[in-house]
């Protein structure tokens, strides 16, 4: 189950983690594509092979250098599980990975709600680093600098957070968001 981050005024649930690693060995992608059914490989369009993993459901970009990009997981434990699955898969074509791959989280996407009134027109004027063009997109884009995070805020209280790399950054970003919206709303009165 995906971890949930909660406090009195919000809830967040991790929807996707993008992580990278290296197998430390070159991978012959044509051979892998021929040996494994759940792959897509079109080198004329993209240099990586897409390997679909059923459980946990995810997709892994495999490059000939042995570099991997894992997407679709909802926890670090799932990322590790997927990487182990890829290691077993490449073993089928005689690529034996001996070193434990070092996993680096590149991005976490979380969605949730915030229990604070959101007047997006007002917030776009009060908060720095915002973009709001309701004719083009119904959400307000709000960028935090430290920690680096981007929020999509909707008037119904729903939100999406992207750009964090761990739970601490995700929690800190959410705390800052709540603090800044609360301060902005006080200025309205």
N, C-alpha and C positions, 0 to 999 in steps of 0.2 A: 504494500500500500504506500502511496506517495505521502511524504511528510506534509503536515499542515502547519502553517504558522498562524497563530491566533493571538489577538489581544482584545480588549474591551470594545474597540471601535472598528475592527476590520477582520477579514479572513482572507487568507491566500492559500492557493493550492498550486504546487508545481505541475506544469503541464508538459514541459519539454526541457531536457538538458542536452546541450551540444558539448561534446567532449572530444579531445584529440589524444592520440597516442602513436607510438611507433612500435612495430613488431621487431625492429632491429634487423630485419632480413628483407631482401628483395622478393617480390611476389610476381610470378609470371601470370599476368591477368588473363591472357587468352586461355592458358591451361586451366586456371581457376574457373573461368566462365564455362568451359566445356565440361568440367568435372562436377560442378555444383549447379543444381537446377534453379535455385531462387536468386539468380543474378541477372543484372542487365549490364552489358558492356558495349558501348558504341564509341570507340576511340576517336572517330572522326568528329564527333560532337563534344565529347568530354573525356579527359585523360584517365578518369577514375572508373572503377567498377562499382556498381551499386549491389550490395549484398543485403538481402532482406532477411531479418531474423524474426521468427514467429513468436518466440517467448523469451524474454519480454519483447513485445512488438516494437521493432525499431528498424532503422536502415543504417548501414555502414558504408561509407565511401572507402574503398580500398584502392590505394595507389601503388604503382609498381615499386616504389621506394620502400614499401612496407608501412607507410604512414596511413593512419585510419582517422576518419571523422565519424563519430557515432551520434545519431540523432534519434529523437523519439522516446527516449527513456524518461522516467519521472523521478529517479533517485540515483545516487552514486552507486548504490548496491546493484541496481539494474545495469548501469554502465559497465561495471566490473563483470557481471554475468554475460553481457553481450560480447565483451572483449574476449572472455574465455571461450565463448561459442565460436568466435572468429578464429581463434588459435586452433581449436579442434578442426574447424573447416579447412584451414590451410594445411593442416597435417595430412589431410587426404591427398594432397598433391606433393607430399614429401617436403614440406617446409616445417622444420621443427624449431619452434620459438623456445629458446632456453632462458632468456632474461625475462623477468616480470616487467611488462610494459608500465611505464609511468603515465598515468592518466592526468590530463589537464582539462579542467572545465573551462570552456570558452564563454558560455552563456547559459543563463537559466531564464526560462519564460514561466511566469506564474500569473494566474488570474484569480480574481476574487471580488470582494465587495468592500465598500467603506461606508460606515454608518454616520456620514456627515453630509449635510446638504451641499450639493455641488451646483453652483450657478456658474456654468462654464464661461459665459461672457465676462462675468465679474472676475473670475479667477485668471482669465487670460490677460487682464489688465493689471491685476494685483501681483501675480507671481512672475518672477524672471524666468527666462528660458522656456517660454511656451509658444506653441503654434496652435491656432484655432481658426479653422475656416469651415464653418458648419455647412456651407453650400457644397463643399467637396467631400467632407468626412465628418460624421457626427461627434467624434471624440476630440478632446483637447490633448495635445501632446505636451507633456511636461518633462523636462530633462533635469536631473540632478547631476551635480558635478562630483561630489564626494559623499558617499560612494557613487560611482558612475552607474546611473540607472535611467531608464526612460519609461515613463508611465503613459498609458492611454487612459484617460478618465472620461466616463460617460455620465450624463446627467441623472441617470437612474441609480448611480452609486456603484456601478460595475467598473472594474479596472483590469488592466493588463500591465505587468511589470516585466521589463526585459533589460538585459545588460549586466546583471549581477553574476558573480562567479561562485558564490557560496551562500549558505543559509544566513550567516552573520550579515553579509552585505544586503541580502534581501530584507532581513528584519530591520536593519539600520535605515534602509531606504524607505521602508513603510513608515517607520517612526518619524522620519523627517517629513514625509509627505503629510502625515496627519498633523504634525506640529505646524507646518507652513499653511495648510488649509485652515486650520483652527485660528491661527493668527490673522490670516487674511479675512476670515469671516468676522472677527472681532472689529476689524477696521471698517466693516460695512455699516456698523450700527451707529 
